[in-house]
């Protein structure tokens, strides 16, 4: 009705309402079709309405466990709520509203986790888990990949409908120009309809920027190690107390602070006399916490032993008498042959990526500590190699697995699948082991905090 005088518009609406009772008149700013903004005027207001609705939902997240809240943000209450809108509307033209959604998500995470995110940590957590983040994606970052992939995927249909071989979806030219300005050259034409291809370029750009911002050995080692797929397996598990995959609030807080390089607490003295910094990395290799490290080791070893039994392979832990040297005692041995008529022995070890002896090398080579551990274990158990199949099961505190550990878990998972038909057995096993490593590492970080006397008289009657 634009272009008509207000009085004429009013008369037209009245006449239409008489013919069509219940008719609603919608202005341009609120005009949507199947959730997509129909005019440029309505893009910002529609997106802002979605942000306001989600912000209200985020206020309730701290009422549940942190692990469950983070999982919900990653799978259903985050950018997923606006991905359809970003694919069908030029959301990239409204960066303020996209930033408002990202800020609301960050604020909700800070409340749930009791952590304060720096700008670099916020950028990292918005990366996919397999790239070192938490998988809680950014609306501002995804706006261009969403719109570009959708536009190129529908370009043939647009040309067919308009009977114009040169037609392109509205906003595509502007989106492509913005991508070239902010990110770089466009991806090859045959890949432009796939959102993942655009997203991969953007993720790599963000990771390179994070590495360039802080060139210290610690930051480089952390970022390169947590961007390995297996390091974030504990985040992909469904948080369930019934199957042991739920981390309590403090365990998750410590695990994510370690992953994102955030301060966990104030500096305080260690039992060894040294000062523990705000990240607590000293505790991961301090001799005063050997019992806690042994407990973490035992939990991982127990999961392996039970997984082998699930695969139909009976075994016993810490066997004696396999070798004349009593000092050579692996963590477990199978009773039945594993392959080629030979029983299998394994030994679990969890090394600290950030230890002073490993850090200079870990900053240049991913998996240095686990690879070194595998070589050392093979050398230690050399007398057993003629009689047994031996597997050194090495994992690092950063979550990186040694090559032999990955292969061993895959073989166990395959055997479980053959017996039970569960096609995701390998994935579930790896997630469970990753959970135990994260839980044990978090316990190490939270151990040894200064203690005082509790207010016991509060409960006296």
Buried (B, 14 or more C-beta within 10 A) or exposed (E): EEEEEEEEBEEEBEEEEEEEEEEEEEEEEBBBEEEBBBEBBBBBBBBBEBBEEBBEEBEEBBEEBBBBBBBBBBEEBBBEBBBBBBBBBBBBBBBEBBBBBBBBBBBBBBBBBEBEBEEBBBBBBBBBBBBBBBBBBBBBBBBBBBBBBBBBBBBEEBBEEEEEEEEBBEBBEEBBEBBEEEBEEBBEEEBBBBBEBBBBBBBEBBBEEBBEEEEEBBBBBBBBBBBBBBBBBBBBBEBEEEEEBBBEBBBBBBBBBBBBBBBBBEEEEBEEEEEBBEBBBBBBBBEBBEEBBEBBBBBBBBBBBEBBEBBEBEBEEEBEEBBEEEEBBBBBBBEEEBEEEBBBBBBBBBBBBBBEEBBEBBBEEBBBBBBBBBEBBBEBBEEBEEEBBBBBBBBBBBBBBBEBBBEBBEBBBEBBBEEEEBEEBBBBBBBBBBBBBBBBBBBBBBBBEEEEEEEEEEEEE
